[in-house]
Amino acid sequence: MDQNVLTYLACICFIFILGRIFILPLKKILKLIFNSILGGISIFVINLIGGSFGFHIGLNFFTSILIRDIRLTRCYLLDCC
């Protein structure tokens, strides 16, 4: 009985330690995904507006990351709200 309780406590501590180790990389990955989605949305909006002028940006993962790195989504989309 005592050995089972110690095993459960050790497993719970191990899970908390692993959670602490992996939380920062997980936050960075989620931030990358979120900003890439915002970059894709901004490219889509640019294509909607620029379509009447003959302006087009290819919408793929690499261009959305580029838009995210330039921070167009933060400057124009998030500050306007």
C-alpha positions in Angstrom: 0.0 0.0 0.0 2.7 2.5 0.9 4.7 1.6 -2.2 1.7 2.4 -4.4 1.3 5.8 -2.8 4.9 6.6 -3.3 4.8 5.5 -6.9 1.7 7.7 -7.6 3.4 10.7 -5.9 6.6 10.1 -7.9 4.6 9.9 -11.2 2.8 13.1 -10.4 6.1 14.9 -9.6 7.6 13.5 -12.8 4.6 14.8 -14.9 5.0 18.3 -13.3 8.7 18.4 -14.0 8.1 17.4 -17.7 5.4 20.0 -17.9 7.8 22.7 -16.7 10.5 21.6 -19.2 8.2 21.6 -22.2 6.0 24.6 -21.6 8.4 27.2 -23.1 9.0 25.5 -26.4 5.2 24.8 -26.6 4.4 28.4 -26.1 6.9 29.4 -28.8 5.4 26.9 -31.2 1.8 28.1 -30.5 2.9 31.7 -31.0 4.4 30.8 -34.3 1.2 29.1 -35.4 -1.0 31.9 -34.2 1.1 34.6 -35.9 1.3 32.6 -39.1 -2.5 32.3 -39.2 -2.7 36.1 -38.7 -0.1 36.5 -41.5 -2.2 34.3 -43.8 -5.3 36.3 -43.0 -3.5 39.6 -43.8 -2.3 38.2 -47.1 -5.8 37.1 -47.9 -7.1 40.6 -47.2 -4.3 42.2 -49.3 -5.2 39.8 -52.1 -8.9 40.8 -51.9 -8.1 44.5 -52.0 -5.2 44.3 -54.4 -7.0 42.0 -56.8 -8.8 45.0 -58.4 -5.4 46.6 -59.0 -3.7 43.5 -60.4 -1.6 43.0 -57.2 -1.3 39.4 -55.9 0.8 37.7 -53.2 1.0 33.9 -53.1 -0.7 32.5 -50.0 1.4 29.7 -48.6 3.1 28.9 -45.3 6.4 30.6 -46.2 4.9 33.9 -47.2 2.7 33.9 -44.0 5.8 33.4 -41.9 7.5 36.2 -43.9 4.6 38.5 -43.1 4.8 37.4 -39.5 8.5 38.2 -39.3 7.9 41.7 -40.8 5.2 42.2 -38.2 2.6 43.5 -40.6 -0.1 41.7 -38.8 0.8 43.3 -35.5 1.2 46.8 -36.9 -1.9 46.9 -39.1 -4.4 44.3 -38.0 -4.0 44.4 -34.3 -3.5 48.1 -33.7 -6.6 49.0 -35.8 -9.0 47.2 -33.4 
